[in-house]
Amino acid sequence: MPPKQAKASAKRKRTCKANANNAVSPTILERTPREFVHPYLRELHAKRNTDEIEFDNDARHTFTRWSIDSVPVEARPFIEDLELRTLEASIRAHPWLYVHPTIFLQTNWLHVLAVDRKGWLERGWRPGEGGACPAEAREAWEARKALIRAHVEGSFRSMRMELKPLPRRPGRRGGIRNPYPTDPDNEWLTLAQLEHEYAAMAAAFKQRRRELPDIGPRRILALEAFVNAAIEVLEKVNPLWSGLSHPAFVAEPPTDLTTEQQGFFVLANTEWEWDREHLWDAFKEYIEASTFADEVARHGKAPYAAYMTLAALLDTTPKAIIGKLFRRRSKRTVG
Protein backbone atom coordinates (compact mmCIF):
# COMPACT_ATOMS: atom_id res chain seq x y z
CA MET A 1 0.00 0.00 0.00
CA PRO A 2 1.44 3.45 -0.92
CA PRO A 3 2.58 5.55 2.08
CA LYS A 4 -0.17 8.17 1.66
CA GLN A 5 -2.93 5.54 1.52
CA ALA A 6 -1.48 3.68 4.49
CA LYS A 7 -1.35 6.91 6.50
CA ALA A 8 -4.95 7.75 5.58
CA SER A 9 -6.08 4.21 6.46
CA ALA A 10 -4.38 4.42 9.87
CA LYS A 11 -6.01 7.80 10.49
CA ARG A 12 -9.45 6.35 9.65
CA LYS A 13 -8.87 3.47 12.07
CA ARG A 14 -7.86 5.84 14.86
CA THR A 15 -10.92 8.00 14.18
CA CYS A 16 -13.28 5.00 14.21
CA LYS A 17 -11.76 3.77 17.46
CA ALA A 18 -12.17 7.17 19.11
CA ASN A 19 -15.76 7.41 17.92
CA ALA A 20 -16.46 3.92 19.26
CA ASN A 21 -15.07 4.85 22.66
CA ASN A 22 -17.30 7.93 22.85
CA ALA A 23 -20.33 6.33 21.23
CA VAL A 24 -23.71 6.63 22.88
CA SER A 25 -25.59 3.38 23.30
CA PRO A 26 -28.65 3.05 21.07
CA THR A 27 -30.53 1.74 24.13
CA ILE A 28 -30.31 5.15 25.83
CA LEU A 29 -33.40 7.24 25.14
CA GLU A 30 -32.89 10.45 23.16
CA ARG A 31 -34.91 12.39 25.72
CA THR A 32 -34.86 11.09 29.28
CA PRO A 33 -38.28 11.03 31.00
CA ARG A 34 -38.05 12.96 34.26
CA GLU A 35 -39.32 9.98 36.25
CA PHE A 36 -36.24 8.04 35.07
CA VAL A 37 -34.08 10.45 37.12
CA HIS A 38 -33.80 9.86 40.86
CA PRO A 39 -36.04 12.29 42.84
CA TYR A 40 -33.09 13.62 44.82
CA LEU A 41 -31.15 14.41 41.65
CA ARG A 42 -34.15 16.25 40.26
CA GLU A 43 -34.16 18.37 43.43
CA LEU A 44 -30.43 18.91 43.08
CA HIS A 45 -30.96 20.03 39.48
CA ALA A 46 -33.65 22.50 40.53
CA LYS A 47 -31.47 24.00 43.27
CA ARG A 48 -28.08 23.61 41.61
CA ASN A 49 -27.36 27.36 41.64
CA THR A 50 -27.91 27.74 45.38
CA ASP A 51 -25.11 27.53 47.94
CA GLU A 52 -26.47 24.51 49.80
CA ILE A 53 -29.16 21.91 49.36
CA GLU A 54 -31.31 21.11 52.39
CA PHE A 55 -33.97 18.44 52.70
CA ASP A 56 -36.39 17.14 55.27
CA ASN A 57 -34.55 14.46 57.25
CA ASP A 58 -37.64 12.25 57.11
CA ALA A 59 -37.91 12.39 53.31
CA ARG A 60 -37.20 9.20 51.43
CA HIS A 61 -34.15 8.76 49.20
CA THR A 62 -32.43 12.01 50.14
CA PHE A 63 -29.08 13.11 51.45
CA THR A 64 -28.66 15.52 54.33
CA ARG A 65 -25.83 18.05 54.77
CA TRP A 66 -25.14 17.93 51.05
CA SER A 67 -24.00 20.71 48.73
CA ILE A 68 -23.42 20.94 45.00
CA ASP A 69 -19.68 21.10 45.70
CA SER A 70 -19.84 17.43 46.72
CA VAL A 71 -20.78 16.45 43.16
CA PRO A 72 -17.65 15.72 41.10
CA VAL A 73 -17.03 18.16 38.28
CA GLU A 74 -17.20 15.24 35.82
CA ALA A 75 -20.78 14.44 36.93
CA ARG A 76 -22.15 17.99 36.85
CA PRO A 77 -23.12 17.99 33.15
CA PHE A 78 -25.68 15.30 34.06
CA ILE A 79 -26.98 17.42 36.95
CA GLU A 80 -27.32 20.32 34.50
CA ASP A 81 -29.44 18.57 31.86
CA LEU A 82 -30.60 15.31 33.55
CA GLU A 83 -30.08 13.37 30.33
CA LEU A 84 -28.93 9.75 30.63
CA ARG A 85 -26.95 10.14 27.41
CA THR A 86 -24.88 12.80 29.13
CA LEU A 87 -24.33 10.52 32.13
CA GLU A 88 -23.32 7.63 29.89
CA ALA A 89 -20.72 9.78 28.13
CA SER A 90 -19.35 10.99 31.48
CA ILE A 91 -19.03 7.45 32.85
CA ARG A 92 -17.36 6.25 29.66
CA ALA A 93 -14.82 9.07 29.87
CA HIS A 94 -14.37 8.74 33.67
CA PRO A 95 -15.22 5.13 34.67
CA TRP A 96 -14.62 5.77 38.40
CA LEU A 97 -17.76 7.94 38.44
CA TYR A 98 -19.80 4.73 38.50
CA VAL A 99 -18.83 4.11 42.15
CA HIS A 100 -19.70 7.62 43.33
CA PRO A 101 -22.84 7.72 45.54
CA THR A 102 -24.49 10.31 43.29
CA ILE A 103 -24.24 7.97 40.31
CA PHE A 104 -25.07 4.94 42.45
CA LEU A 105 -28.38 6.59 43.32
CA GLN A 106 -29.19 6.99 39.64
CA THR A 107 -28.15 3.52 38.47
CA ASN A 108 -29.96 1.87 41.38
CA TRP A 109 -33.05 4.01 40.66
CA LEU A 110 -33.17 2.66 37.11
CA HIS A 111 -33.01 -0.84 38.52
CA VAL A 112 -35.89 -0.09 40.91
CA LEU A 113 -37.98 1.27 38.03
CA ALA A 114 -37.36 -1.93 36.10
CA VAL A 115 -38.27 -4.44 38.81
CA ASP A 116 -40.62 -2.70 41.28
CA ARG A 117 -44.02 -4.06 40.31
CA LYS A 118 -45.86 -1.95 42.87
CA GLY A 119 -44.17 1.13 41.45
CA TRP A 120 -45.42 0.28 37.97
CA LEU A 121 -49.01 0.56 39.19
CA GLU A 122 -48.32 3.79 41.09
CA ARG A 123 -46.83 5.37 37.96
CA GLY A 124 -49.63 4.15 35.72
CA TRP A 125 -47.38 1.91 33.64
CA ARG A 126 -49.44 -0.73 31.88
CA PRO A 127 -48.13 -4.31 31.67
CA GLY A 128 -47.81 -5.87 28.25
CA GLU A 129 -49.61 -8.93 26.92
CA GLY A 130 -49.56 -11.93 29.22
CA GLY A 131 -48.44 -9.80 32.18
CA ALA A 132 -45.15 -8.80 30.56
CA CYS A 133 -43.33 -5.87 32.12
CA PRO A 134 -44.33 -2.40 30.84
CA ALA A 135 -42.39 -0.78 28.00
CA GLU A 136 -41.14 1.92 30.41
CA ALA A 137 -39.67 -0.74 32.72
CA ARG A 138 -37.84 -2.36 29.80
CA GLU A 139 -36.46 1.04 28.78
CA ALA A 140 -35.19 1.65 32.33
CA TRP A 141 -33.55 -1.79 32.34
CA GLU A 142 -31.82 -1.16 29.02
CA ALA A 143 -30.66 2.27 30.21
CA ARG A 144 -29.06 0.74 33.30
CA LYS A 145 -27.33 -1.89 31.16
CA ALA A 146 -25.98 0.91 28.95
CA LEU A 147 -24.49 2.70 31.99
CA ILE A 148 -22.86 -0.53 33.18
CA ARG A 149 -21.50 -1.08 29.67
CA ALA A 150 -20.09 2.45 29.63
CA HIS A 151 -18.30 1.79 32.93
CA VAL A 152 -16.74 -1.48 31.71
CA GLU A 153 -15.83 -0.24 28.25
CA GLY A 154 -14.44 2.99 29.69
CA SER A 155 -12.21 0.93 31.98
CA PHE A 156 -11.05 -1.34 29.15
CA ARG A 157 -10.83 1.00 26.18
CA SER A 158 -9.87 -1.59 23.59
CA MET A 159 -12.66 -4.02 24.49
CA ARG A 160 -16.42 -4.15 24.09
CA MET A 161 -18.97 -5.77 26.39
CA GLU A 162 -22.04 -7.72 25.35
CA LEU A 163 -24.62 -8.85 27.93
CA LYS A 164 -26.38 -12.13 27.17
CA PRO A 165 -29.06 -13.81 29.30
CA LEU A 166 -27.98 -17.08 30.88
CA PRO A 167 -30.06 -20.15 30.05
CA ARG A 168 -32.39 -21.05 32.91
CA ARG A 169 -32.29 -24.50 34.40
CA PRO A 170 -35.42 -26.60 33.81
CA GLY A 171 -37.82 -27.16 36.68
CA ARG A 172 -39.33 -25.06 39.42
CA ARG A 173 -37.14 -22.32 40.81
CA GLY A 174 -36.58 -22.52 44.59
CA GLY A 175 -36.20 -19.58 46.94
CA ILE A 176 -38.01 -16.26 46.99
CA ARG A 177 -38.11 -13.18 44.75
CA ASN A 178 -36.32 -10.09 46.05
CA PRO A 179 -38.48 -7.04 45.20
CA TYR A 180 -35.70 -4.53 45.98
CA PRO A 181 -32.50 -6.00 44.54
CA THR A 182 -29.25 -4.06 44.44
CA ASP A 183 -27.92 -6.13 41.55
CA PRO A 184 -29.34 -8.47 38.89
CA ASP A 185 -27.58 -11.36 40.64
CA ASN A 186 -29.69 -10.99 43.79
CA GLU A 187 -33.14 -10.61 42.26
CA TRP A 188 -33.81 -14.08 43.62
CA LEU A 189 -32.72 -15.39 47.05
CA THR A 190 -32.09 -19.09 47.46
CA LEU A 191 -33.43 -20.90 50.50
CA ALA A 192 -29.84 -21.30 51.70
CA GLN A 193 -29.38 -17.51 51.58
CA LEU A 194 -32.72 -17.02 53.33
CA GLU A 195 -31.72 -19.40 56.11
CA HIS A 196 -28.32 -17.72 56.50
CA GLU A 197 -29.90 -14.26 56.78
CA TYR A 198 -32.49 -15.53 59.25
CA ALA A 199 -29.82 -17.08 61.50
CA ALA A 200 -27.80 -13.85 61.52
CA MET A 201 -30.84 -11.69 62.27
CA ALA A 202 -32.20 -14.02 64.95
CA ALA A 203 -28.83 -14.01 66.73
CA ALA A 204 -28.70 -10.18 66.57
CA PHE A 205 -32.26 -9.87 67.92
CA LYS A 206 -31.41 -12.32 70.71
CA GLN A 207 -28.65 -9.95 71.85
CA ARG A 208 -31.31 -7.20 71.99
CA ARG A 209 -34.11 -9.30 73.53
CA ARG A 210 -34.37 -6.92 76.49
CA GLU A 211 -35.29 -4.14 74.06
CA LEU A 212 -38.18 -6.17 72.65
CA PRO A 213 -41.34 -5.34 74.65
CA ASP A 214 -43.94 -7.68 76.05
CA ILE A 215 -47.07 -7.86 73.94
CA GLY A 216 -49.72 -5.77 75.68
CA PRO A 217 -52.89 -3.95 74.65
CA ARG A 218 -50.98 -0.83 73.48
CA ARG A 219 -49.38 -2.33 70.42
CA ILE A 220 -48.21 1.04 69.08
CA LEU A 221 -45.48 0.97 71.75
CA ALA A 222 -44.48 -2.54 70.68
CA LEU A 223 -44.45 -1.39 67.06
CA GLU A 224 -41.95 1.40 67.71
CA ALA A 225 -39.71 -0.85 69.79
CA PHE A 226 -39.67 -3.61 67.17
CA VAL A 227 -38.92 -1.17 64.33
CA ASN A 228 -36.06 0.45 66.27
CA ALA A 229 -34.58 -2.96 67.07
CA ALA A 230 -34.98 -4.07 63.43
CA ILE A 231 -33.06 -1.03 62.16
CA GLU A 232 -30.23 -1.74 64.62
CA VAL A 233 -30.14 -5.38 63.52
CA LEU A 234 -30.09 -4.45 59.82
CA GLU A 235 -27.22 -2.04 60.44
CA LYS A 236 -25.29 -4.88 62.05
CA VAL A 237 -26.18 -7.70 59.65
CA ASN A 238 -26.17 -5.42 56.58
CA PRO A 239 -27.93 -7.57 53.96
CA LEU A 240 -26.30 -6.21 50.80
CA TRP A 241 -28.98 -7.76 48.59
CA SER A 242 -31.69 -5.34 49.77
CA GLY A 243 -32.11 -1.95 48.14
CA LEU A 244 -34.15 -0.57 51.05
CA SER A 245 -31.17 1.36 52.40
CA HIS A 246 -30.07 4.74 51.02
CA PRO A 247 -27.31 7.29 51.69
CA ALA A 248 -28.06 9.52 54.68
CA PHE A 249 -24.85 11.53 54.77
CA VAL A 250 -21.96 11.98 52.36
CA ALA A 251 -18.74 13.57 53.60
CA GLU A 252 -17.27 16.26 51.38
CA PRO A 253 -13.85 15.11 50.10
CA PRO A 254 -10.66 17.10 50.73
CA THR A 255 -9.88 19.43 47.85
CA ASP A 256 -6.23 18.32 47.65
CA LEU A 257 -7.24 14.86 46.35
CA THR A 258 -7.52 14.00 42.69
CA THR A 259 -11.03 13.60 41.29
CA GLU A 260 -10.66 9.81 41.30
CA GLN A 261 -9.43 9.82 44.92
CA GLN A 262 -12.35 12.09 45.83
CA GLY A 263 -14.75 9.52 44.36
CA PHE A 264 -13.34 6.71 46.49
CA PHE A 265 -13.19 8.98 49.56
CA VAL A 266 -16.89 9.79 49.27
CA LEU A 267 -17.75 6.12 48.72
CA ALA A 268 -15.81 5.11 51.86
CA ASN A 269 -17.31 7.89 54.00
CA THR A 270 -20.95 7.51 53.06
CA GLU A 271 -23.37 6.71 55.87
CA TRP A 272 -26.42 4.63 54.95
CA GLU A 273 -29.78 4.29 56.65
CA TRP A 274 -32.65 1.85 56.27
CA ASP A 275 -36.07 2.86 55.02
CA ARG A 276 -37.85 3.36 58.34
CA GLU A 277 -41.18 4.22 56.72
CA HIS A 278 -41.24 0.94 54.79
CA LEU A 279 -40.36 -1.08 57.90
CA TRP A 280 -42.96 0.78 59.97
CA ASP A 281 -45.78 0.06 57.50
CA ALA A 282 -44.85 -3.62 57.23
CA PHE A 283 -44.41 -4.16 60.99
CA LYS A 284 -47.67 -2.33 61.70
CA GLU A 285 -49.53 -4.85 59.56
CA TYR A 286 -47.79 -7.81 61.22
CA ILE A 287 -48.25 -6.55 64.80
CA GLU A 288 -51.91 -5.61 64.36
CA ALA A 289 -52.73 -9.10 63.08
CA SER A 290 -54.95 -11.12 65.41
CA THR A 291 -52.44 -14.00 65.45
CA PHE A 292 -49.42 -11.85 66.41
CA ALA A 293 -49.39 -12.66 70.15
CA ASP A 294 -49.83 -16.40 69.48
CA GLU A 295 -47.01 -16.44 66.92
CA VAL A 296 -44.64 -14.62 69.28
CA ALA A 297 -45.51 -17.07 72.07
CA ARG A 298 -44.90 -20.02 69.73
CA HIS A 299 -41.60 -18.93 68.18
CA GLY A 300 -40.18 -16.47 70.72
CA LYS A 301 -39.76 -12.71 70.40
CA ALA A 302 -36.26 -12.73 68.86
CA PRO A 303 -36.93 -15.43 66.21
CA TYR A 304 -40.29 -13.90 65.25
CA ALA A 305 -38.71 -10.43 64.99
CA ALA A 306 -36.23 -11.93 62.52
CA TYR A 307 -39.09 -13.47 60.52
CA MET A 308 -40.87 -10.09 60.45
CA THR A 309 -37.72 -8.25 59.32
CA LEU A 310 -37.10 -10.67 56.45
CA ALA A 311 -40.75 -10.48 55.47
CA ALA A 312 -40.61 -6.66 55.42
CA LEU A 313 -37.52 -6.66 53.20
CA LEU A 314 -39.12 -9.16 50.82
CA ASP A 315 -42.68 -7.73 50.74
CA THR A 316 -44.24 -10.90 52.09
CA THR A 317 -45.54 -12.21 55.43
CA PRO A 318 -43.74 -13.81 58.39
CA LYS A 319 -45.89 -16.90 57.79
CA ALA A 320 -44.48 -17.24 54.25
CA ILE A 321 -40.89 -16.94 55.52
CA ILE A 322 -41.54 -19.51 58.26
CA GLY A 323 -43.08 -21.90 55.72
CA LYS A 324 -40.15 -21.70 53.31
CA LEU A 325 -37.57 -22.23 56.06
CA PHE A 326 -39.60 -25.10 57.55
CA ARG A 327 -39.73 -26.88 54.17
CA ARG A 328 -35.97 -26.44 53.72
CA ARG A 329 -35.24 -27.85 57.18
CA SER A 330 -37.63 -30.75 56.59
CA LYS A 331 -35.94 -31.72 53.31
CA ARG A 332 -32.50 -31.52 54.91
CA THR A 333 -33.63 -33.72 57.82
CA VAL A 334 -35.11 -36.32 55.49
CA GLY A 335 -32.00 -36.25 53.28
N, C-alpha and C positions, 0 to 999 in steps of 0.2 A: 504494500500500500504506500503511495507517495507520502512524503512527510507532511504536506499540508492537510491531506485527507485524514491521516492518522491523528494529527493534532485536533482537527475538527471533531473526529469521532470520539476522542478522549474527552473533549469539552462537553459533547452531548451526553456522554455517560455520567460525567460529574454533575451536570445540570439535572439529569433525571434522578440521580441518587439524592440530591439535595431536595428536589421537589417531593420525592417519596418520603423523606424524613419529615417534612413539614406538611404532608398531606393531611387533609381533614377526612375523617372516616365518613363514608356515605351513610352510615347508620345514625349519625348525629343530625338532628333536625335543623333545618335552615333557620327557623325561628323557634326559640325555646319557649314553651308555655310557662307562664309564671309559676304555676303549681309544681313544675318540675324542679324549681329552685327551692332550697331549704328555707322555711319561714324566717329563720334568724338571718340568713344572708340577704333576704329581701329587705328586712329591717335595716341591716347594715348598709345596703345600697341606698335606701331612702335617706339615711342620716350620715352618709359618708363624708359630707363636708363639715360636720360638726366636730368639736374637739374630743368628745367622749360619747360613747354609746352606753345608755343605761336601760336596764330592763327590770321588770318585776321579778323578784327572786322566785316566785311561785310559778312563773310561766314555764310552759314545757319547751324543751329543745332550745334553751337560750344560754348564753354565757353571762356571767356577771363580771364586773370590773374589767371590761374589755374596751379597747380603743382601736381606731382604725390603724394606728401605728403598729399594732400587733400583727396585722396582715402583711405577709411578705410582699415586697414590691412586685415580684413576679406574678403574684396572684391578683393584684389589684385591677388589671384589665377586666377580669371576670366580674369583680365587684362593681365595676363601672357599667358594664352592659348586660350582665346576667345571661350571657349566651354560652351554652355548653360548647359550642365550637371554639370560642375563645379559651375556655378552660382546657379543652383538649390540646390546643396548640401550646398553651403554657406548660402543661404537664409534659408534653413531648419534648419541649425545649429544656425544661428543668424537671427531670423525673423525680427528684426528691420532694417536690411539692405534694406528691400523692400521699405522703405520710404526715403532712401538716394537718392539725385538727380542723382547720377551716375547710380544707378539701375533703377530709374524712367525713365531715358532716354532709357534704354534698353527695359524695359517692354512696354513702350509706342511705341517704334520703332516696336516691334513685332505686336502691334495692328495696326499700320499704314500699315505695310506690308500685313496684313490680310484684310483690308477694303478699301485701296486706289486703286480704279479701274484704275485711270490714271497711277499710279505707276506700275500696272501689265503690261500695254502695254510698258512702258518705259524699264522695265526689261526683256521684251520678254517672260513673263509668259503667257502660252496659256490657255484660259478658257476651262472648260470641256464641256461635251455634254449638250445641252440646255442652254448654257450660265453660267453653274455652275462655281464657283470660281476655280482658278488654284490649282493644288496639292500643290504648294509652299505656297500659301496663307493659305491653310488648315493646313499645317505643322506649319506655324508661329502662327496661332491661337491656335493650340494645345500646342505649346511651351509656349505661354503666360499663358494659363490655368494651365500648370504644375508649372510655377513659382508662380502663385497665390496660388495654392494648397500647395506648399512648405511653403509659408508664413503662411497660416492658420494652417497647420498641425504642423509646427514648433512652433507656438504659443500655440497650444493645443495638447501636445505630445500624449495624450492617445486617441485622436479622429482622424477620417479620414473624408475627405471631398469628396463629389461626386457632380459634376455639372450636372444638368439635364435641358434641354430646357423647358421653360414654354409653355403650349399650347397657340396658338394664337387664339384670338377672331375671329369669322367669320365676313365676310364683308370687305369692303374697309378700308384700314388704313388711317387715317387722318394725317395731318402734313407734314413734309418734312424731307428727309434723311439728316443726318449730315455726310459729307464725311471725317471729321477729328475729330472723337469722342475721348474723353479722357477716356471713360469707356463704357462697353457694354450697360449700362443703358441709355446712351445718344446718341446712334446711330440714334435715330429718335426723332425729336423735335415735340411736339404737337403744334397745332395752338395757344393754350393758352400760351405756353412757347414763341412762336414766337412773339406774341402780347406783352407779358411782356418785352422781350428783346428790341423790337422796341420802346416801350414807354420810357424805361430807356435811350436808345441811343439818341432818338429824344430830350429828355429833356437835355441831356449832350451837344448835338450839339447846342441847342438853347442858352445855356450859352456861347458858343464859336461862336455865329453867326457873330461877328465882324471879326473873323479870316477867315471866309469863303468868298472867293473873288467873285466879280461880274463876270459873264460869258462874257468874251471878246474874241477877235480873237486868242489871245495867250493862248491856253488852257493848255499848258505845265505848266504855272504858276498856273493855277487853280488846275491842277493835284497834284502838290507838296503840295499846301495848304490844299487840301481835305485829302490827305494821312496823313499829319502831324496831322490834327485835328482828323482823325479817330483813329490814334494810341493813342492820348491823351484820347479820349473817351473810347477806349477799356481798357486802363489802369485803368480808373475810374470805368467802369461798370463791367469789369472782368468776361466775360462769361466763366464759368468754363467748359462748355461742348465742347469748341473748342480747338483742339490740335495744333492750329497755333501759339501758344506761346512757347518759349523755354528758358532755363536758360541762362542768359547773364553774370552773375557773381555769384560765390559761395565763401563765406567768409571761410577762413581756421579756423577750430575750435581750441580753446585753448587746449594745450597739457595736462593740468591738469584735463580734463574731462575724464570720462569713454568713452569707444568706443560707447556705446549706447547713452550717452549724446551728444557725438560729432555728431552722426547721426541726432539727433533732432535739434542741434544747426545749422548745415548746412542747414537743411530743412527750418528752420525759417529765415535764413539769406541769402536765395537765391533770387536774383533779376531776374525777367523774362522780356522778351521783345517779341513783336509781330513781325510776319514775314513780314517785310516791303516790301520785294521783291514780295511776293504773293499779298499783298494789292495794290502795285503799278501797277502790271500787270492787275489786275481786274479793278481798277479804271480807268486806261488808256483806256480800252475797253469801259467802261460806258461813260466816258467824251468825247471820240471821236465819239460817236454815233450821228447821225444827229438829233435825237429827244431829246438830252440832255438838251438844253436850254429850250425847250418847257416843258419838264417834271419838271425842276426846277421852272419854272414860275407857273406851275399848282399846285405843291405840296408845294413849299417853299424850300429854301436852306437847312435848318436844317432837316426837315422831309425826304427830298430826300437823304441827306447824310446818314441818318440812314438806309434807304432802301438799299443804295449802300453798306454800311458796312456789313449788314446782308447778302446781296447777295454774297459779296466777301468771307465771312466765310463759306458759304454754297455752293459755286461753282455754282451759278445760276445767274439770272438777277434781277435787281430791279423790272422789270415788273412782274416777277413771285412772288416776295415777296409781292408786292402791291396787286396782284390778290388774293393770299391766305388770306391776312388780310382783304380785301374787302369782300370776301365770308363769313369769320367768322363774321364780323360785321353785314352783311346782315341777316345771320341766327339768330343772337342774337336779332336784331331789330324785325324780324318777330315773334320770340318766345315770 
